[in-house]
């Protein structure tokens, strides 16, 4: 597996991957689905283009030997930390270590930027996912954020909110 930044040429594959992992029947093949919580799509090509064009941000991709994108995540520098979002693994490949490898790549990327904290938001009722992040060193901060009311992000089937998780990385050894 190779981890590398996405380019605009990757948008169609990223769009398919992200939507297949989060929503619809295909997402139910993995353990990280949101299909029972939200209707609609998770992202679209225009939104992905905006993410790829952001300054101080990168979409990292995990690629199989043949170049197929098997996972991805978005990182954006925000004040004294990086925000990690949209961590995605092909539903049929979940629980195979790709997500963990992407988290390690995120930590390395953040430390190379001389930043030592990663923050993320996770839907509060996604208990298994929160526990997975906690096993990888992320901690609940006690902060919550409202779930967006933008239908472009999905339509909630129940009231939802985000929990904020954070991992302190420790200073880079020189």
C-alpha positions, 0 to 999 in steps of 0.5 A: 500500500502506498499513501500519497496526496490526491489530485483533481484526477482522483475526484471521480474515484474519491467520490465513489469511494467515500459515498460507498463507505458512508451511505447506501447499501454498499456501506453496510458491507463495512462497519463504519456505515452511516446509512442508518443515521443519514439519508442522501450522499456524503459528498459530491465532486464539487465539494471534493474539488473545493477540499482539494483546492484549500490552502494548508490542506491535503487529501491523502489516499491509500492505494493498492499496488495497481493504483486503486484508491482503497482509502482516504482522509482529509487534513486541514491546518486550523490554528494550532492543530490539524483537523482530520475528516472523511477518513474512509476505507473501502467497505469490503476492505475495512478491518484490514489495517488501512484505516490505521495506516492512514492514521499513522500517515496523518500523524507523520504529516502533521508532525512534519508540519511542526504541529502536534495535535489532531482534532476531529469530529465524530457523530456522537452515536457512532460508539464503535467508531469512537472506541476505535479512535480511542484505541488509536490514542484519540480522546474525547475533549468534552466539546460537542458541535451541532450536526450541520443542517445542510442537506448536501451533507446528508439528512439525519434520520434522528437528532445528531451532534458531533463529539470532538476528539483530539490526539496530542502527538508529542514533539518531534525528536531532533 
